[in-house]
Amino acid sequence: MHEEGPAISTTHQSICVRYENYKTIPSGSLKLWARRILPVATVSLAILQFYLCWHLTGTVGRQIQVVSHDESQIMNRTILPRKRQSIPLLSLNQTSATGAFSTSPAFPPLPIPPRHRTFGACLMVKGDNDLLTEWLPYHFTKLPLRHLLIATDTDNPEDPQQVLERWEHAHTGLKYKIVNVSEFESSMYGPFLVDDSENGLQRFNRDLKRKGRPPVNSTNDISFQRNVAHHLLMHKQVAMISYCTQYMKEQGVHWVTYHDTDEFLVINQKESSVALKNGNTTVVDILEMLPASDESCHVLPRVTVGALENFTCPGAEDTVRFASNNFDSLSIFNTLRFHQHAHLDDFSKNRFGKVFVNLFHISSTELQSKPHNIHRPFPNSCPRPLADVSKSLFFLTHYVGAWDRFQAKGDVRRGYAEWLDRAMIADSTWCCSQQQHTWLSQFVHQVGLERARYLLGGVVNLKILTVNIHYHNQIVVHPNRYLSISLYILKASRLASICFRGNFLEQ
Protein backbone atom coordinates (compact mmCIF):
# COMPACT_ATOMS: atom_id res chain seq x y z
CA MET A 1 0.00 0.00 0.00
CA HIS A 2 1.09 3.55 -0.50
CA GLU A 3 0.12 6.85 1.04
CA GLU A 4 -1.99 9.16 -1.08
CA GLY A 5 -0.42 12.56 -1.41
CA PRO A 6 -2.46 15.73 -1.26
CA ALA A 7 -4.38 16.86 -4.31
CA ILE A 8 -2.15 18.97 -6.55
CA SER A 9 -3.59 22.03 -8.27
CA THR A 10 -3.04 22.71 -11.96
CA THR A 11 -0.49 25.39 -11.08
CA HIS A 12 1.43 23.08 -8.83
CA GLN A 13 1.29 20.31 -11.45
CA SER A 14 2.90 22.59 -14.01
CA ILE A 15 5.70 23.37 -11.58
CA CYS A 16 6.14 19.84 -10.33
CA VAL A 17 6.07 18.17 -13.75
CA ARG A 18 9.82 18.73 -14.09
CA TYR A 19 10.33 16.02 -11.48
CA GLU A 20 8.36 13.53 -13.55
CA ASN A 21 10.55 14.24 -16.55
CA TYR A 22 13.51 12.68 -14.77
CA LYS A 23 11.59 9.38 -14.50
CA THR A 24 13.44 8.76 -11.26
CA ILE A 25 11.60 6.77 -8.64
CA PRO A 26 13.23 7.13 -5.23
CA SER A 27 14.18 4.09 -3.29
CA GLY A 28 12.57 3.13 -0.02
CA SER A 29 15.35 4.78 1.96
CA LEU A 30 14.95 8.00 -0.03
CA LYS A 31 11.23 8.02 0.64
CA LEU A 32 11.89 7.55 4.33
CA TRP A 33 14.46 10.36 4.24
CA ALA A 34 12.01 12.70 2.52
CA ARG A 35 9.28 11.96 5.05
CA ARG A 36 11.60 12.75 7.94
CA ILE A 37 13.46 15.78 6.62
CA LEU A 38 10.62 17.76 5.02
CA PRO A 39 8.77 18.59 8.28
CA VAL A 40 12.05 19.63 9.88
CA ALA A 41 12.95 21.84 6.90
CA THR A 42 9.51 23.46 6.90
CA VAL A 43 9.69 24.25 10.62
CA SER A 44 13.23 25.60 10.25
CA LEU A 45 12.20 27.92 7.45
CA ALA A 46 9.22 29.12 9.47
CA ILE A 47 11.57 29.94 12.36
CA LEU A 48 13.79 31.84 9.92
CA GLN A 49 10.82 33.86 8.74
CA PHE A 50 9.81 34.58 12.34
CA TYR A 51 13.34 35.78 13.11
CA LEU A 52 13.45 38.10 10.09
CA CYS A 53 10.12 39.68 11.02
CA TRP A 54 11.22 40.14 14.64
CA HIS A 55 14.66 41.42 13.71
CA LEU A 56 13.33 44.10 11.36
CA THR A 57 10.36 45.35 13.33
CA GLY A 58 11.53 44.83 16.89
CA THR A 59 8.24 43.23 17.87
CA VAL A 60 5.92 40.65 16.37
CA GLY A 61 2.57 41.82 15.10
CA ARG A 62 3.42 45.49 15.63
CA GLN A 63 4.50 48.35 13.40
CA ILE A 64 6.46 51.53 13.81
CA GLN A 65 4.49 54.73 13.29
CA VAL A 66 6.57 57.11 11.21
CA VAL A 67 6.09 60.83 10.84
CA SER A 68 8.36 62.69 8.47
CA HIS A 69 9.95 66.00 9.32
CA ASP A 70 10.80 66.93 5.77
CA GLU A 71 8.71 66.85 2.62
CA SER A 72 11.70 65.97 0.44
CA GLN A 73 12.39 62.94 2.60
CA ILE A 74 8.85 61.74 2.00
CA MET A 75 9.25 62.15 -1.73
CA ASN A 76 12.57 60.29 -1.63
CA ARG A 77 10.94 57.54 0.42
CA THR A 78 13.47 57.92 3.22
CA ILE A 79 11.41 58.70 6.29
CA LEU A 80 12.76 59.89 9.63
CA PRO A 81 10.55 59.31 12.67
CA ARG A 82 10.14 61.82 15.43
CA LYS A 83 10.47 59.03 17.93
CA ARG A 84 10.41 55.29 18.03
CA GLN A 85 6.82 54.42 18.86
CA SER A 86 5.21 51.04 18.49
CA ILE A 87 1.48 50.71 17.97
CA PRO A 88 -0.68 47.64 17.45
CA LEU A 89 -0.93 46.62 13.83
CA LEU A 90 -4.35 45.06 14.26
CA SER A 91 -7.44 45.78 16.28
CA LEU A 92 -10.57 43.68 16.53
CA ASN A 93 -13.83 45.46 15.79
CA GLN A 94 -17.02 43.65 16.71
CA THR A 95 -20.09 44.48 14.66
CA SER A 96 -23.25 44.88 16.70
CA ALA A 97 -25.48 43.20 14.13
CA THR A 98 -23.65 39.95 13.55
CA GLY A 99 -21.22 39.78 16.43
CA ALA A 100 -18.50 38.96 13.91
CA PHE A 101 -15.03 40.37 14.23
CA SER A 102 -13.14 42.19 11.51
CA THR A 103 -9.57 43.39 11.51
CA SER A 104 -8.39 46.90 10.76
CA PRO A 105 -5.14 48.74 11.43
CA ALA A 106 -5.02 50.49 14.80
CA PHE A 107 -3.79 54.07 14.69
CA PRO A 108 -3.43 56.63 17.50
CA PRO A 109 -5.95 59.50 17.35
CA LEU A 110 -4.85 62.55 15.42
CA PRO A 111 -4.97 65.94 17.15
CA ILE A 112 -8.24 67.79 16.51
CA PRO A 113 -8.01 71.52 15.69
CA PRO A 114 -10.39 73.99 17.38
CA ARG A 115 -13.77 74.00 15.67
CA HIS A 116 -13.47 77.59 14.51
CA ARG A 117 -10.25 76.63 12.67
CA THR A 118 -11.83 73.82 10.67
CA PHE A 119 -14.16 73.45 7.71
CA GLY A 120 -17.41 71.64 7.10
CA ALA A 121 -18.52 70.42 3.68
CA CYS A 122 -21.94 69.72 2.19
CA LEU A 123 -21.90 67.09 -0.55
CA MET A 124 -24.55 65.45 -2.67
CA VAL A 125 -23.21 62.25 -4.20
CA LYS A 126 -24.24 59.62 -6.70
CA GLY A 127 -21.73 56.87 -7.41
CA ASP A 128 -18.84 59.01 -6.15
CA ASN A 129 -16.96 56.61 -3.88
CA ASP A 130 -13.90 56.61 -6.12
CA LEU A 131 -13.83 60.42 -6.11
CA LEU A 132 -14.27 60.57 -2.34
CA THR A 133 -11.14 58.48 -1.93
CA GLU A 134 -9.01 61.42 -3.09
CA TRP A 135 -11.37 64.30 -2.28
CA LEU A 136 -11.44 63.58 1.45
CA PRO A 137 -7.68 63.46 2.19
CA TYR A 138 -7.05 66.42 -0.11
CA HIS A 139 -9.49 68.70 1.72
CA PHE A 140 -8.67 67.17 5.10
CA THR A 141 -5.20 68.60 4.47
CA LYS A 142 -5.87 71.85 2.63
CA LEU A 143 -8.95 73.31 4.40
CA PRO A 144 -8.70 71.52 6.95
CA LEU A 145 -11.93 69.52 6.58
CA ARG A 146 -13.21 68.01 9.84
CA HIS A 147 -17.01 67.99 9.43
CA LEU A 148 -18.91 66.41 6.57
CA LEU A 149 -22.52 65.87 5.59
CA ILE A 150 -23.14 63.61 2.61
CA ALA A 151 -26.58 63.60 1.01
CA THR A 152 -26.88 60.55 -1.22
CA ASP A 153 -29.06 60.89 -4.31
CA THR A 154 -32.32 58.96 -4.38
CA ASP A 155 -30.95 56.30 -6.75
CA ASN A 156 -27.35 56.33 -5.54
CA PRO A 157 -25.79 52.92 -6.42
CA GLU A 158 -23.04 53.05 -3.77
CA ASP A 159 -22.77 53.44 -0.03
CA PRO A 160 -20.26 56.16 0.96
CA GLN A 161 -20.05 54.49 4.36
CA GLN A 162 -17.58 52.09 2.75
CA VAL A 163 -15.14 54.99 2.34
CA LEU A 164 -15.95 56.92 5.49
CA GLU A 165 -15.66 54.00 7.90
CA ARG A 166 -11.94 53.93 7.13
CA TRP A 167 -11.70 57.49 8.41
CA GLU A 168 -13.51 56.45 11.54
CA HIS A 169 -11.31 53.39 12.13
CA ALA A 170 -8.19 55.48 11.52
CA HIS A 171 -9.15 57.94 14.30
CA THR A 172 -8.75 60.99 12.09
CA GLY A 173 -11.25 63.13 13.97
CA LEU A 174 -13.43 63.57 10.86
CA LYS A 175 -17.08 63.85 11.93
CA TYR A 176 -19.62 62.85 9.30
CA LYS A 177 -23.29 62.21 8.70
CA ILE A 178 -24.89 60.38 5.78
CA VAL A 179 -28.50 60.99 4.81
CA ASN A 180 -30.57 60.32 1.69
CA VAL A 181 -32.01 63.31 -0.17
CA SER A 182 -35.48 61.74 -0.06
CA GLU A 183 -35.51 62.15 3.73
CA PHE A 184 -35.74 65.95 3.55
CA GLU A 185 -36.30 67.13 -0.05
CA SER A 186 -40.10 67.04 -0.19
CA SER A 187 -40.62 68.16 3.40
CA MET A 188 -38.57 71.31 2.80
CA TYR A 189 -39.77 72.62 -0.53
CA GLY A 190 -42.34 70.12 -1.72
CA PRO A 191 -41.95 67.44 -4.40
CA PHE A 192 -40.42 68.31 -7.74
CA LEU A 193 -43.16 68.44 -10.37
CA VAL A 194 -42.42 68.04 -14.07
CA ASP A 195 -44.67 70.17 -16.24
CA ASP A 196 -44.79 68.10 -19.42
CA SER A 197 -48.05 69.64 -20.56
CA GLU A 198 -48.46 71.88 -23.57
CA ASN A 199 -48.01 74.92 -21.34
CA GLY A 200 -44.74 73.51 -20.04
CA LEU A 201 -43.49 72.95 -23.57
CA GLN A 202 -44.44 76.50 -24.60
CA ARG A 203 -42.69 77.97 -21.59
CA PHE A 204 -39.56 75.96 -22.41
CA ASN A 205 -39.62 77.19 -26.02
CA ARG A 206 -39.88 80.78 -24.82
CA ASP A 207 -36.73 80.25 -22.79
CA LEU A 208 -35.01 78.80 -25.85
CA LYS A 209 -36.04 81.79 -27.93
CA ARG A 210 -34.54 84.21 -25.40
CA LYS A 211 -31.28 82.26 -25.69
CA GLY A 212 -31.38 82.36 -29.48
CA ARG A 213 -31.97 78.62 -29.84
CA PRO A 214 -34.58 76.88 -32.03
CA PRO A 215 -37.78 75.55 -30.41
CA VAL A 216 -38.57 71.85 -29.87
CA ASN A 217 -41.75 70.03 -30.88
CA SER A 218 -42.15 67.52 -28.06
CA THR A 219 -41.46 67.00 -24.39
CA ASN A 220 -39.62 63.84 -25.47
CA ASP A 221 -36.95 65.96 -27.15
CA ILE A 222 -33.54 65.51 -25.56
CA SER A 223 -33.28 69.27 -24.93
CA PHE A 224 -36.50 69.24 -22.92
CA GLN A 225 -35.38 66.14 -20.97
CA ARG A 226 -32.06 67.76 -20.13
CA ASN A 227 -33.84 70.85 -18.91
CA VAL A 228 -35.99 68.71 -16.64
CA ALA A 229 -32.91 66.92 -15.30
CA HIS A 230 -31.23 70.27 -14.63
CA HIS A 231 -34.14 71.65 -12.62
CA LEU A 232 -34.57 68.38 -10.73
CA LEU A 233 -30.92 68.58 -9.69
CA MET A 234 -31.35 72.22 -8.65
CA HIS A 235 -34.35 71.25 -6.51
CA LYS A 236 -32.30 68.60 -4.71
CA GLN A 237 -29.29 70.88 -4.32
CA VAL A 238 -31.30 73.69 -2.77
CA ALA A 239 -32.87 71.28 -0.27
CA MET A 240 -29.46 69.81 0.51
CA ILE A 241 -27.96 73.26 1.11
CA SER A 242 -30.73 74.18 3.56
CA TYR A 243 -30.54 70.89 5.43
CA CYS A 244 -26.75 70.82 5.61
CA THR A 245 -26.41 74.49 6.55
CA GLN A 246 -28.79 74.00 9.46
CA TYR A 247 -26.90 70.87 10.54
CA MET A 248 -23.50 72.58 10.39
CA LYS A 249 -24.77 75.59 12.35
CA GLU A 250 -26.08 73.24 15.06
CA GLN A 251 -22.66 71.56 15.19
CA GLY A 252 -20.97 74.91 15.73
CA VAL A 253 -19.05 74.77 12.43
CA HIS A 254 -17.99 78.20 11.16
CA TRP A 255 -16.69 77.64 7.63
CA VAL A 256 -18.74 75.55 5.18
CA THR A 257 -18.13 74.81 1.51
CA TYR A 258 -20.59 73.50 -1.07
CA HIS A 259 -18.40 72.32 -3.96
CA ASP A 260 -18.65 68.83 -5.48
CA THR A 261 -16.51 65.69 -5.34
CA ASP A 262 -14.96 66.42 -8.75
CA GLU A 263 -13.89 69.90 -7.62
CA PHE A 264 -10.76 70.61 -5.57
CA LEU A 265 -10.17 73.86 -3.71
CA VAL A 266 -6.80 75.46 -4.49
CA ILE A 267 -4.96 78.27 -2.72
CA ASN A 268 -3.81 80.77 -5.34
CA GLN A 269 -0.07 81.00 -4.70
CA LYS A 270 0.20 84.12 -6.84
CA GLU A 271 -2.28 86.06 -4.70
CA SER A 272 -1.36 84.76 -1.24
CA SER A 273 1.14 86.78 0.76
CA VAL A 274 4.76 85.67 0.76
CA ALA A 275 4.49 84.75 4.44
CA LEU A 276 1.80 82.20 3.63
CA LYS A 277 3.53 80.58 0.69
CA ASN A 278 4.76 77.54 2.53
CA GLY A 279 3.63 74.02 1.83
CA ASN A 280 1.62 73.59 5.03
CA THR A 281 -0.59 76.66 4.66
CA THR A 282 -4.30 75.91 4.94
CA VAL A 283 -7.30 77.90 3.79
CA VAL A 284 -8.10 78.73 7.41
CA ASP A 285 -4.57 80.13 7.88
CA ILE A 286 -5.20 82.61 5.08
CA LEU A 287 -8.72 83.47 6.23
CA GLU A 288 -7.43 84.42 9.66
CA MET A 289 -5.20 87.03 8.02
CA LEU A 290 -8.14 88.76 6.34
CA PRO A 291 -10.27 91.60 7.77
CA ALA A 292 -13.46 90.46 9.45
CA SER A 293 -15.51 92.26 6.80
CA ASP A 294 -14.23 89.81 4.18
CA GLU A 295 -15.29 86.70 6.04
CA SER A 296 -18.95 86.13 5.14
CA CYS A 297 -18.77 84.53 1.68
CA HIS A 298 -15.91 83.74 -0.69
CA VAL A 299 -16.41 83.03 -4.37
CA LEU A 300 -14.50 80.08 -5.83
CA PRO A 301 -14.14 80.53 -9.59
CA ARG A 302 -13.75 77.26 -11.44
CA VAL A 303 -11.15 76.05 -13.92
CA THR A 304 -12.21 73.05 -16.02
CA VAL A 305 -9.45 70.45 -16.31
CA GLY A 306 -9.50 68.10 -19.30
CA ALA A 307 -8.89 64.34 -19.42
CA LEU A 308 -5.55 64.24 -21.23
CA GLU A 309 -2.68 62.55 -19.41
CA ASN A 310 0.09 63.56 -21.80
CA PHE A 311 1.52 66.31 -19.60
CA THR A 312 3.01 66.44 -16.11
CA CYS A 313 3.57 69.65 -14.20
CA PRO A 314 7.25 70.48 -13.73
CA GLY A 315 8.22 69.49 -10.22
CA ALA A 316 5.45 66.91 -9.86
CA GLU A 317 7.53 63.95 -11.04
CA ASP A 318 8.69 63.03 -7.53
CA THR A 319 5.13 63.09 -6.22
CA VAL A 320 3.91 60.88 -9.06
CA ARG A 321 6.76 58.45 -8.45
CA PHE A 322 6.03 58.40 -4.73
CA ALA A 323 2.33 57.73 -5.35
CA SER A 324 3.14 54.93 -7.80
CA ASN A 325 5.41 53.23 -5.28
CA ASN A 326 3.18 53.58 -2.24
CA PHE A 327 -0.46 53.35 -3.33
CA ASP A 328 -2.52 50.79 -5.18
CA SER A 329 -3.13 52.82 -8.32
CA LEU A 330 -2.53 56.26 -9.78
CA SER A 331 -6.05 56.18 -11.21
CA ILE A 332 -7.48 57.53 -7.95
CA PHE A 333 -5.39 60.71 -8.17
CA ASN A 334 -7.04 63.21 -10.52
CA THR A 335 -4.77 65.89 -9.09
CA LEU A 336 -1.70 63.98 -10.31
CA ARG A 337 -3.02 62.75 -13.66
CA PHE A 338 -4.66 65.78 -15.28
CA HIS A 339 -3.02 69.19 -15.61
CA GLN A 340 -4.19 70.76 -18.89
CA HIS A 341 -7.18 73.04 -18.53
CA ALA A 342 -9.25 75.78 -20.12
CA HIS A 343 -8.13 79.38 -20.33
CA LEU A 344 -8.87 81.13 -17.06
CA ASP A 345 -11.24 83.61 -18.69
CA ASP A 346 -13.13 81.09 -20.86
CA PHE A 347 -16.59 81.17 -19.30
CA SER A 348 -18.03 78.80 -21.91
CA LYS A 349 -15.85 76.02 -20.47
CA ASN A 350 -15.41 77.04 -16.85
CA ARG A 351 -18.95 78.22 -16.15
CA PHE A 352 -20.09 79.67 -12.81
CA GLY A 353 -18.07 79.24 -9.66
CA LYS A 354 -19.07 77.98 -6.21
CA VAL A 355 -18.73 79.51 -2.74
CA PHE A 356 -17.80 78.79 0.84
CA VAL A 357 -19.28 80.79 3.71
CA ASN A 358 -18.85 81.66 7.36
CA LEU A 359 -22.17 80.67 8.94
CA PHE A 360 -21.57 82.95 11.92
CA HIS A 361 -21.24 86.01 9.68
CA ILE A 362 -24.54 85.50 7.85
CA SER A 363 -27.82 86.42 9.48
CA SER A 364 -30.09 83.66 10.76
CA THR A 365 -32.88 85.05 8.59
CA GLU A 366 -30.87 84.57 5.41
CA LEU A 367 -29.61 81.14 6.46
CA GLN A 368 -33.18 79.98 7.06
CA SER A 369 -34.48 81.34 3.76
CA LYS A 370 -34.56 79.23 0.60
CA PRO A 371 -31.12 79.22 -1.07
CA HIS A 372 -30.93 80.71 -4.52
CA ASN A 373 -28.78 77.96 -6.08
CA ILE A 374 -25.56 76.02 -5.51
CA HIS A 375 -23.46 78.78 -7.12
CA ARG A 376 -24.84 81.63 -5.02
CA PRO A 377 -26.85 80.17 -2.16
CA PHE A 378 -27.16 83.38 -0.11
CA PRO A 379 -27.51 86.36 -2.50
CA ASN A 380 -27.41 89.02 0.22
CA SER A 381 -24.01 87.83 1.42
CA CYS A 382 -22.45 86.23 -1.65
CA PRO A 383 -21.42 88.17 -4.77
CA ARG A 384 -22.06 86.86 -8.25
CA PRO A 385 -19.92 83.75 -8.89
CA LEU A 386 -17.90 85.30 -11.71
CA ALA A 387 -14.60 86.22 -10.04
CA ASP A 388 -11.31 86.43 -11.94
CA VAL A 389 -9.38 83.22 -11.26
CA SER A 390 -5.95 84.81 -11.47
CA LYS A 391 -6.87 87.44 -8.86
CA SER A 392 -8.84 85.24 -6.46
CA LEU A 393 -7.35 83.96 -3.24
CA PHE A 394 -8.96 80.59 -3.88
CA PHE A 395 -10.36 78.73 -6.86
CA LEU A 396 -11.58 75.26 -7.85
CA THR A 397 -10.05 72.82 -10.30
CA HIS A 398 -13.01 71.01 -11.87
CA TYR A 399 -11.99 67.61 -13.26
CA VAL A 400 -13.83 66.13 -16.22
CA GLY A 401 -12.29 62.70 -15.65
CA ALA A 402 -12.34 59.66 -17.90
CA TRP A 403 -15.46 58.73 -19.86
CA ASP A 404 -16.54 55.94 -17.50
CA ARG A 405 -16.33 58.35 -14.58
CA PHE A 406 -18.15 61.15 -16.45
CA GLN A 407 -21.16 59.02 -17.34
CA ALA A 408 -21.30 57.10 -14.03
CA LYS A 409 -24.02 59.36 -12.63
CA GLY A 410 -26.50 58.29 -15.30
CA ASP A 411 -27.35 61.93 -16.05
CA VAL A 412 -29.04 62.52 -19.42
CA ARG A 413 -27.02 65.74 -19.70
CA ARG A 414 -23.74 63.81 -19.60
CA GLY A 415 -23.49 62.36 -23.08
CA TYR A 416 -20.38 61.29 -24.92
CA ALA A 417 -20.32 64.42 -27.07
CA GLU A 418 -20.39 66.62 -23.97
CA TRP A 419 -17.61 64.60 -22.38
CA LEU A 420 -15.42 64.64 -25.49
CA ASP A 421 -15.75 68.40 -25.81
CA ARG A 422 -14.49 68.89 -22.25
CA ALA A 423 -12.03 66.01 -22.19
CA MET A 424 -9.97 67.46 -25.05
CA ILE A 425 -9.43 70.77 -23.24
CA ALA A 426 -5.73 71.61 -23.30
CA ASP A 427 -5.64 75.40 -23.60
CA SER A 428 -3.40 76.18 -20.63
CA THR A 429 -1.20 74.76 -17.89
CA TRP A 430 -1.28 77.87 -15.68
CA CYS A 431 -2.42 75.80 -12.69
CA CYS A 432 0.94 74.04 -12.63
CA SER A 433 2.28 77.15 -10.96
CA GLN A 434 0.01 76.42 -7.99
CA GLN A 435 1.91 73.23 -7.07
CA GLN A 436 -1.35 71.47 -6.29
CA HIS A 437 0.35 68.07 -6.26
CA THR A 438 2.15 68.88 -2.99
CA TRP A 439 -1.00 68.05 -1.02
CA LEU A 440 -0.06 64.36 -1.03
CA SER A 441 3.26 64.82 0.76
CA GLN A 442 1.57 67.18 3.22
CA PHE A 443 -1.10 64.58 3.91
CA VAL A 444 1.47 61.83 4.47
CA HIS A 445 3.45 64.17 6.72
CA GLN A 446 0.30 64.88 8.74
CA VAL A 447 -1.14 61.39 9.22
CA GLY A 448 1.80 59.02 8.60
CA LEU A 449 2.47 56.77 5.63
CA GLU A 450 0.58 53.66 6.75
CA ARG A 451 -2.51 55.63 7.72
CA ALA A 452 -2.33 57.45 4.39
CA ARG A 453 -2.22 54.12 2.56
CA TYR A 454 -5.20 52.89 4.52
CA LEU A 455 -7.29 56.03 3.90
CA LEU A 456 -6.49 56.24 0.21
CA GLY A 457 -8.22 52.97 -0.49
CA GLY A 458 -5.37 50.50 -0.15
CA VAL A 459 -5.28 47.69 2.37
CA VAL A 460 -2.41 47.65 4.82
CA ASN A 461 -0.49 44.48 4.03
CA LEU A 462 -0.39 42.36 7.16
CA LYS A 463 2.15 39.89 5.73
CA ILE A 464 4.69 42.26 4.24
CA LEU A 465 5.21 45.32 6.39
CA THR A 466 5.55 48.43 4.28
CA VAL A 467 6.61 50.97 6.87
CA ASN A 468 10.00 52.60 7.07
CA ILE A 469 11.59 52.13 10.48
CA HIS A 470 14.42 53.62 12.50
CA TYR A 471 16.66 50.74 13.52
CA HIS A 472 19.83 51.07 15.61
CA ASN A 473 20.07 54.78 14.72
CA GLN A 474 20.16 54.01 11.00
CA ILE A 475 17.64 54.66 8.27
CA VAL A 476 16.22 51.42 6.93
CA VAL A 477 14.25 52.04 3.75
CA HIS A 478 11.53 49.58 2.78
CA PRO A 479 12.38 46.50 4.85
CA ASN A 480 9.55 44.70 3.07
CA ARG A 481 12.07 43.34 0.56
CA TYR A 482 13.66 41.30 3.34
CA LEU A 483 10.33 40.09 4.58
CA SER A 484 9.40 39.17 1.03
CA ILE A 485 12.44 36.86 0.88
CA SER A 486 11.32 35.03 3.98
CA LEU A 487 7.83 34.60 2.58
CA TYR A 488 9.17 33.27 -0.70
CA ILE A 489 11.32 30.78 1.24
CA LEU A 490 8.30 29.54 3.15
CA LYS A 491 6.22 29.25 -0.02
CA ALA A 492 9.04 27.37 -1.73
CA SER A 493 9.25 24.89 1.13
CA ARG A 494 5.52 24.33 0.97
CA LEU A 495 5.66 23.79 -2.78
CA ALA A 496 8.58 21.40 -2.42
CA SER A 497 6.63 19.44 0.15
CA ILE A 498 3.66 19.15 -2.19
CA CYS A 499 5.85 18.13 -5.11
CA PHE A 500 7.72 15.47 -3.13
CA ARG A 501 4.61 14.00 -1.61
CA GLY A 502 2.53 14.27 -4.74
CA ASN A 503 5.11 12.97 -7.24
CA PHE A 504 7.54 10.76 -5.31
CA LEU A 505 6.04 9.45 -2.14
CA GLU A 506 3.06 7.94 -3.89
CA GLN A 507 5.30 5.95 -6.25
C-alpha positions, 0 to 999 in steps of 0.5 A: 500500500502507498500513502496518497499525497495531497491533491495537486492544483493545476499550477502546482502540477505545471511546476512539479512536472519537471520532477516527472521528466527525470523518471526517477523513482526514489528508493525506499530509503529515499522516501523515508528520508524525505518523510523525515526531513521535510517537516524539519525543513519546513519548521526551520524555514518558518523559524527563519521567517519569524526571526526576520520579522522580529529582527526588522520590526523589533516586535511581532505583530506590531508596526512603527508609526513614522512621521516625516519631518521633511517633505523631500524625505517623503518624496525620496521615500526615506522617512525619519521618525520623530520618535520610536513608537510602536502601535498595534498593527491590528485591532478587533472590531465587533459588529453589533449586528452579527457579532462577527469580528473584523480586523483593521489597522489600529492608529493613534488618534490625530490631534483635533483643531479647534472647531473655529479653525476647521471646515465643514462640507456639504456634498450630494453624491451619486456613485462618487466613492472613487472620487471621495477616496481622493477628495477627502484626504485632499481637503482634510489637508488643505482646508482643513476639513473636519465635518462632513454631511453627505446627502446621497441621491435617491438612486445612488448605487453606492454606499459612501459608508464604505469609504468613510468608515476607514476614516472612523477606524483610523481615528482621524477626527473627521465627523460625518453624517450620511442621509438620503435626499429623499428624507428631507427634499419634499418636506422642505420645498415640496416634491419636484413636479415636471410640467410636461403639458403643452403649457410647459413645452411652450414655456420651455420654447420661450426660454429657448427663444430668449437664448437664441436657440430653435424651439422643440416640438415635443417634451420627449426631445432631448433638450427638454429632458435635459432641462428637466434633469437640470431643474430636478438637480437644482431642486435637490441641491437647494434642499441639501444646502438648507438641510446641511447648513442648518446641521453645520450651524447646530454643530458649531461649524464656522466655515462651510463649503458646497463644492462637489466631489470632482472639484478641488479647492486650491490656494492661489499661490500668486495672490497669497502673501509671501508669508503664507507661501509655505507648503503647510498653509491651509485655507483657514490660515489665510482666512485668519489674516483677512479683515473680518468684513471679508469673512462672510462669503468667498467666491470660488471661480472654477477652472475646467481640467480636461482628461488628457494625461500627456503632460506632467507639471514640472516638479510633480515627477517626484510626487507621481513616483512616490504615489506609484510606489506607495499606493494601489493605483494612480487612477485615484489621483485626478490631481496627479493625472490631469493638468491641462485646462481651459483658459482662465477667462473662458466662461463657456468652459469654466462656467459659474463658480461655487462659494464657501461661507462663514455661517456665523457672519450670515444672518439667521434670517438669510440662512433659514431662507430658501437658497438661490442655487448652488453657485450663489446660495445666499444672494445678500451675502455672496457676490455673483460667482464670476470672479477672476481666477488669477486674482482670487485667493482661492479657486476650484479645479473642476476635473472632467475625468475619464469617460466611464467616470463622467457618465457614471451618474446616469445623467441625461445631460452627460453624453459622450459628445459633452464629455469629449468636448471637455475632455480634449481641453488643453488650452493652458497649464497655468495651474501648474504654478500652484503646485497642487500636487504637494498636497499628497506629501503634506497629507502623508506628513500629517497622518503618517504613511501607513494611515495614508495608505489605509485612507487612500483605499489601499489595504495595509499588508499584514504579511509584508510590512511596508513601513520605514523604520528607525533601527539602531540609529540608521535609516532602513528604507523599505524592509519589506524586501527582506520580509518578502524573501522570507515569505518566498522561502516559506512558499518554496518549502511548501511547494517542495513538500507538495511536489515530493509527496505528490510525485515521489512518495506515492510511487 
